[in-house]
Amino acid sequence: MADDRPQHPGAPPGPGTNPSDAEAIVRSRREPAAFAEVFHRHFAEIHRYAARRLGPDVADDIAAETFLAAFHRRERFDPERGAVRPWLYGIATRLVALHRRAEGRYYRALARTPVEDVQDGHEERISASVTAGGASADLAAALARLSRGDRDVLLLVALADLSYEEVGQALGLKTGTVASRLHRARRRLREALGGTNPTLLIEEAAT
């Protein structure tokens, strides 16, 4: 039996071999190795997203599981209904949800971590994002207190830079629901941070 699992992408595609994400997924239905193009383009950002939500210890597993799930679900991807990137973030967010207790523990641990003990790695930037203002502990604690649905929406906007429509595609929500959850999450974090805009603080972590 032929092995139709996605292969490691290796070197970037050469000139003339860079179809759109949607085209690559459609092609991968008959040529499974084509899925490697999607993996190559998006693995790093999905890994960063997982690391900022759960910490570096489980980011490798979450990112790998995201692409394995996407590969197995590629027949169900409808390019007419949305782009590949929100689809991948939706899968990753659902996998993060399986670790929601670990996520809460991660943010609570960050809230207890002295600023000088935070490592300057890309996985840790969310904890270091507001060290200059001394608010990192408050931000982490406030994120831990948000409901999972509100936190998902807030972090998909702040970390993944998705639009309201893309967040809706990722989570299967109406745009109005996305806006409502985002407004509530921002309000609660703003109150916890003494009026500071929480989205800007989190976005600084991603730069």
C-alpha positions in Angstrom: 0.0 0.0 0.0 1.4 3.4 -0.9 2.2 5.7 1.9 0.0 8.8 1.4 1.1 10.7 4.5 2.5 14.2 4.0 6.2 14.3 3.6 8.6 16.8 5.1 8.6 19.8 2.7 12.4 20.0 2.4 13.6 22.9 0.3 11.2 25.7 -0.8 9.4 25.1 -4.1 11.3 26.4 -7.1 10.2 29.0 -9.6 6.9 28.2 -11.2 5.9 25.7 -8.6 4.2 27.9 -6.0 0.4 27.5 -6.4 -2.0 29.1 -3.9 -2.7 27.3 -0.7 -6.2 26.3 -1.9 -4.7 24.9 -5.2 -2.1 22.9 -3.2 -4.8 21.3 -1.0 -7.0 20.5 -4.0 -4.0 19.0 -5.8 -3.0 17.0 -2.7 -6.2 15.1 -2.9 -4.8 13.2 -5.9 -1.1 14.0 -5.2 -0.7 13.7 -1.4 2.9 15.0 -1.4 1.6 18.4 -2.6 0.3 19.0 0.9 3.9 19.6 1.9 3.6 23.1 0.3 1.0 24.1 2.8 3.0 22.7 5.6 6.1 24.6 4.5 4.3 27.9 4.2 2.4 27.8 7.5 4.1 25.5 10.0 6.2 28.2 11.6 3.3 30.6 12.4 1.0 27.8 13.6 3.9 26.7 15.9 4.4 30.2 17.2 0.7 30.5 17.9 0.6 27.2 19.8 3.7 28.2 21.8 2.3 31.6 22.8 -0.9 29.9 24.0 0.4 26.8 25.7 4.2 27.3 26.1 7.0 25.7 24.1 6.8 22.3 25.7 3.7 21.2 23.8 3.9 23.5 20.7 5.7 20.9 18.6 2.9 18.4 19.2 0.1 20.9 18.6 1.6 22.2 15.4 2.3 18.6 14.1 -1.2 17.5 15.1 -2.7 20.5 13.3 -1.2 19.6 10.0 -1.9 15.9 10.4 -5.5 16.7 11.0 -5.6 19.2 8.1 -4.1 16.5 5.8 -6.7 14.0 6.8 -9.5 16.6 6.4 -8.3 18.0 3.1 -11.2 16.4 1.2 -13.6 18.5 3.3 -11.8 21.8 2.7 -13.9 24.0 0.5 -11.9 26.8 -1.1 -15.1 28.6 -1.9 -15.9 29.1 1.7 -12.7 30.5 3.0 -8.9 30.6 2.9 -6.5 28.0 4.2 -4.9 30.1 6.9 -8.0 30.6 9.0 -8.9 26.9 8.5 -5.5 25.9 9.9 -5.8 28.3 12.9 -9.3 26.9 13.5 -7.8 23.4 13.8 -5.0 24.6 16.0 -7.4 26.4 18.3 -9.6 23.4 18.7 -6.5 21.4 19.6 -5.5 24.1 22.1 -9.0 23.7 23.6 -8.1 20.1 24.5 -5.3 21.6 26.7 -7.4 24.4 28.2 -6.4 23.5 31.7 -2.8 23.5 30.7 -3.3 26.9 29.1 -4.7 28.3 32.2 -1.8 26.9 34.2 0.6 28.4 31.7 -0.7 31.9 32.0 -1.0 31.6 35.8 2.7 30.5 35.9 3.7 33.4 33.7 1.8 35.7 36.1 4.0 34.4 39.0 7.3 34.5 37.0 9.6 37.4 37.7 10.3 39.5 34.7 14.1 38.9 34.9 13.4 35.1 34.7 11.6 35.2 31.3 13.7 33.8 28.5 13.9 35.9 25.4 12.7 33.2 23.0 10.0 33.6 20.4 7.8 31.1 22.4 8.0 33.4 25.5 7.3 36.8 24.0 3.7 36.9 25.2 5.0 36.9 28.7 7.7 39.5 27.9 5.4 41.8 25.8 4.8 44.3 28.6 7.8 44.0 30.8 8.7 47.6 30.3 5.4 48.6 31.8 5.6 46.0 34.5 2.2 44.6 33.5 3.1 41.2 32.2 1.9 39.4 35.3 -1.4 41.2 35.2 -1.8 40.5 31.5 -1.1 36.8 32.0 -3.4 36.5 35.0 -6.2 38.4 33.1 -5.9 36.1 30.1 -6.2 33.1 32.4 -9.4 34.4 33.8 -11.1 34.8 30.4 -13.5 32.2 29.1 -12.1 29.9 26.5 -14.3 31.3 23.8 -13.4 34.9 24.5 -9.7 34.1 24.8 -9.8 32.2 21.4 -11.2 35.2 19.6 -8.9 37.7 21.3 -5.8 35.7 20.6 -6.7 34.9 17.0 -7.0 38.6 16.4 -4.0 39.7 18.4 -1.5 36.8 17.6 -2.7 35.6 14.2 -3.8 39.0 12.9 -7.1 37.5 11.6 -10.0 39.7 10.6 -13.4 39.2 12.2 -14.5 37.3 9.1 -11.5 35.0 9.3 -11.9 34.4 13.0 -15.5 33.4 12.2 -14.3 31.0 9.5 -11.8 29.5 11.9 -14.2 29.0 14.8 -17.4 28.5 12.9 -19.0 31.7 14.4 -21.0 34.5 12.9 -19.1 37.8 12.5 -21.4 39.5 15.0 -20.6 36.8 17.6 -16.8 37.3 17.0 -17.3 41.1 17.5 -19.3 40.6 20.7 -16.7 38.2 22.2 -13.8 40.4 21.2 -15.4 43.4 22.8 -16.1 41.5 26.0 -12.6 40.1 26.2 -11.0 43.5 25.5 -13.2 45.2 28.1 -12.3 42.6 30.8 -8.6 42.8 30.1 -8.7 46.6 29.9 -10.3 46.7 33.3 -7.7 44.3 34.7 -4.9 46.4 33.2 -6.1 49.7 34.4 -7.3 51.0 31.1 -4.4 49.8 28.9 -5.4 48.4 25.5 -4.8 44.6 25.9 -4.8 43.9 22.1 -1.9 46.2 21.5 0.0 44.7 24.4 -0.4 41.2 23.0 0.3 42.3 19.4 3.6 43.6 20.7 4.5 40.1 21.7 4.2 38.9 18.1 6.6 41.5 16.6 
